[in-house]
Amino acid sequence: MTGRFYQDTHFNLTMLNGLPIEQLKVCVNPDDGDVLIVYLKAEGQPIFQFFLDVGIAFCECWNEYEVDEDDDDYRFDDLTEAWQLKGKHISAIFAEEVAGNSEITFLLEEGEKLLLYYCPTEDKIYFIKDNQVICRFANLSMSTSHNSEIFQVSPSFSRKY
């Protein structure tokens, strides 16, 4: 169970369904806040890595149980506590194509949704929880407004659903 599981515009990873989250970290480029990798550790499982590149979604598992944070060029943020994810159960993890780019959705049994997606107008990858983005790049937490059509993730960007 090691290696690249998916490299495609669409995928459905079911092997973590029903398992509680132990840890969720992101690797961030400190220069621009771009989210490079999402690391997800579910109970009894090694770490799964999720990322987007050239419009497609990737899922990998290298049978590691700790995130290697030795690269000083990047920042590693633990969102487990900040987003109160510890012990919450995974209900689905899937990738789908939206407006020509893949995005990865993480659904939790508790009704929460995490989303890794690319914003072409800003050439940047965001990771959000229930329409909220934590922006430590600017040392603040930005809440987003939401209605059935649009939510804001930054002052210069709005995204249609």
C-alpha positions in Angstrom: 0.0 0.0 0.0 2.7 2.5 -0.9 3.2 4.8 -3.8 1.0 7.0 -6.0 -2.6 5.9 -5.7 -4.1 8.5 -8.1 -2.9 11.0 -10.7 -6.1 12.0 -12.5 -8.8 14.7 -12.8 -11.2 12.4 -10.9 -10.8 9.9 -8.1 -12.6 8.4 -5.2 -10.5 7.2 -2.2 -12.7 5.0 -0.1 -10.1 3.2 2.1 -10.2 6.0 4.8 -14.0 6.2 5.0 -15.3 5.9 8.5 -11.9 6.4 10.1 -11.2 9.2 12.6 -8.6 11.9 11.8 -5.5 11.8 13.9 -3.7 14.7 12.2 -4.0 17.1 9.3 -1.1 19.3 8.2 -0.4 21.4 5.2 2.9 22.4 3.5 2.7 26.0 2.6 5.0 28.2 0.5 5.7 31.1 3.0 6.4 33.5 0.2 2.9 33.5 -1.3 0.8 31.3 1.0 0.3 28.7 -1.7 -0.8 25.3 -0.2 1.5 22.7 -1.8 0.6 19.4 0.0 -2.2 18.3 2.4 -1.0 15.5 4.8 -3.8 13.4 6.3 -3.2 10.8 9.1 -6.2 8.7 9.9 -6.4 6.2 12.8 -4.3 3.1 12.1 -3.2 4.3 8.7 0.0 5.9 7.4 0.0 9.5 6.2 -1.7 10.2 2.9 -0.5 13.1 0.8 -2.8 15.1 -1.5 -1.8 17.8 -3.9 -2.8 19.5 -7.2 -0.5 20.1 -10.2 -1.0 21.0 -13.8 -4.8 20.8 -13.4 -4.9 17.3 -12.0 -5.2 15.8 -8.5 -2.7 13.5 -6.8 -3.0 11.1 -3.9 0.1 9.3 -2.5 1.0 7.1 0.5 4.6 6.3 1.2 4.0 4.2 4.4 5.3 7.0 6.6 3.7 7.8 10.0 5.2 11.3 10.6 5.4 14.3 8.3 9.0 15.1 7.4 9.3 18.9 8.1 13.1 19.1 7.4 12.7 21.5 4.5 13.3 25.1 5.8 12.0 26.6 2.5 8.5 25.7 3.4 6.1 26.1 6.4 4.2 23.2 7.9 0.9 24.1 9.5 -0.9 21.7 11.7 -4.6 22.3 11.2 -5.8 19.5 13.5 -6.4 21.8 16.5 -7.1 25.0 14.6 -9.9 23.4 12.7 -10.9 21.0 15.5 -10.5 17.9 13.3 -9.0 15.4 15.7 -11.4 12.4 16.1 -13.8 13.5 13.4 -14.6 10.8 10.9 -13.9 10.8 7.2 -17.0 10.1 5.1 -15.5 10.6 1.6 -12.4 11.9 -0.2 -12.7 12.5 -3.9 -11.3 14.6 -6.7 -13.4 16.1 -9.5 -12.8 18.5 -12.3 -14.3 22.0 -11.9 -13.8 24.7 -14.6 -10.9 22.8 -16.2 -9.0 22.1 -12.9 -9.2 19.3 -10.4 -10.1 19.9 -6.8 -10.0 17.5 -3.9 -12.9 17.4 -1.4 -12.7 15.8 2.1 -16.2 15.2 3.6 -16.5 14.5 7.3 -19.4 12.5 8.9 -19.9 15.5 11.2 -21.1 17.5 8.2 -17.9 19.5 7.6 -16.2 19.9 4.2 -12.5 20.5 3.4 -11.5 21.6 -0.1 -8.2 21.8 -1.9 -8.6 23.8 -5.0 -6.7 26.0 -7.6 -7.6 29.6 -8.2 -6.6 30.4 -11.8 -7.0 34.2 -11.4 -4.5 34.2 -8.6 -2.5 31.2 -9.8 -2.7 29.9 -6.2 -3.9 26.8 -4.4 -6.1 27.2 -1.4 -7.2 24.7 1.3 -10.5 25.7 3.0 -12.8 24.3 5.7 -16.5 25.1 5.4 -15.8 28.2 3.4 -13.2 29.5 5.9 -9.6 30.0 5.1 -6.9 30.3 7.7 -4.3 32.7 6.5 -1.3 32.5 8.8 0.7 34.0 5.9 -0.8 37.4 7.0 -1.0 36.3 10.7 -4.7 36.5 10.7 -7.7 34.4 10.3 -10.1 35.4 7.5 -13.7 34.3 7.6 -15.5 34.2 4.4 -19.0 35.2 3.5 -21.2 32.5 1.9 -24.4 32.3 0.1 -25.7 29.7 -2.4 -23.8 31.3 -5.2 -20.5 32.8 -4.1 -18.0 32.9 -1.3 -15.0 35.1 -0.9 -11.6 33.6 0.0 -9.7 36.8 -0.4 -10.6 40.4 -1.1 -9.6 40.0 -4.8 -11.2 36.6 -5.6 -14.8 35.3 -5.7 -15.6 31.7 -6.7 -18.9 30.4 -8.2 -20.2 27.1 -7.1 
